[in-house]
Amino acid sequence: MEKEEIKLLFFGDITGRLGRNAVKSYLADNQVNFVIANIENASHGFGLTKKNYIDLSEYINCFTSGNHIWDKKDVYEYINEAQNLVRPINYPTGTPGKGSAVFDLNGHKIAVINALGRVFMPPMDSPWQVVIEEIERLKQENIESIFVDFHAEATAEKICFSKYLANTYNTEEHALIKGFFGTHTHVQTADEQILKGMAYITDAGFCGAFDSVIGMEFSTSLKRLSTSLPERYEIAQSATAQINGVEVLFDRTGATQIKRINLIVDNDNEREVTIGSSS
């Protein structure tokens, strides 16, 4: 039982309908034990509607989010009852929702924590303090494995925080923090590794329109970025969709493998256009 491996998939920011459909199709063809996905851009690029939450719950076990989680106002109607949805834990006390969730995988208790970075991001409570406090609380509940989605802009902040958690809670014999996945930039990094039993990637990327500017239309992005005027971003339409994330194998002692998912598929998801992966 100690060495029984669990396969976990983590998907970078699902962006719009193309991202939702691409992930659903991918999961239909792949057998896994547990799925985590960042969904803060899942509904037309901004936030998550209740309808999309219900639909995605059919094939995703845990939802993480970020600074856009509040963009669809009906989130306030269901977030307190959404057992598998976590928002960044370092929002101020009293914010709706929760920052972590616990799951039981055939007797293996795992927890998922979501946090926001502070470098180049809106003002927020210190993730260093809040996340550490939550990890200490989860240890008292005999949680065996913890996975962190750190939604942050700065690569240095992600790398530093991940190393701190691995060095604080993991040993060569046993890892409590078995996964640390960066999100937010929508650009997948090629630095996946196992650090003291912890699967790590600086940014998992995103799932959505391939022919786009991180999921948004080029024309509206160009106007906004070249003029600095408040042009509204529009979700991109594309003949192809990309799927970014990581596949992780872990057991009770630690993560044993991390493999990048980097696919480009037709919108009908029947033909794979390009494959890129590493392990």
C-alpha angles and dihedrals in degrees: 000000000000092000099036104131124226122202114218128183122203118191123202119234109323105221121197132317094313090057093046093050094044093053092046091052093046093052092049088064099041129067113218138158100224137011128201122182135177105232105174090117098035099111109066090318098301126076130323126282121214090245092055090045090056093045094048091048089071092072108013121073101196133020123206123186144175144202093330096056091103097052095098106060096210088070086085089062096061112015095093091054096040102105095185098044121090127185124197108299095216096069110116120281110277096036111138118258130023136277100221140028134198125220134185117221104189092311096325107114115210132177131204120207125191122199139170124229121229104213109101088349135107116283110282141162114275110280089202092063099035097045093047090051090051093048090052090050092049091050088061088057091056094246108177101196133028127193123193129203105198107194103200144138104216118074091205091057091051094047094046094047093048093050091048093053094045093048092045101045107020132073130183088260100044137016123200094179100058099169138026115179125182120215140171106071094074089217114111117228124215098223102098111153146148110251114189091327094318121117108223141185126164093221128003093203124222144285116230145070112003095200095061147081100269088319098319131104114273094225097055091041090052093052093049097044098041098044103028088224117139096259111170114245114236125205111252126244114215140171088229136040130209127220118204128179144095136269114216131191116200142160134190093287099050149294113311102183141016122190126184119235111212113158137156115202140174113264089249085057091222097112128045110220103185134004126202123167142142137190 
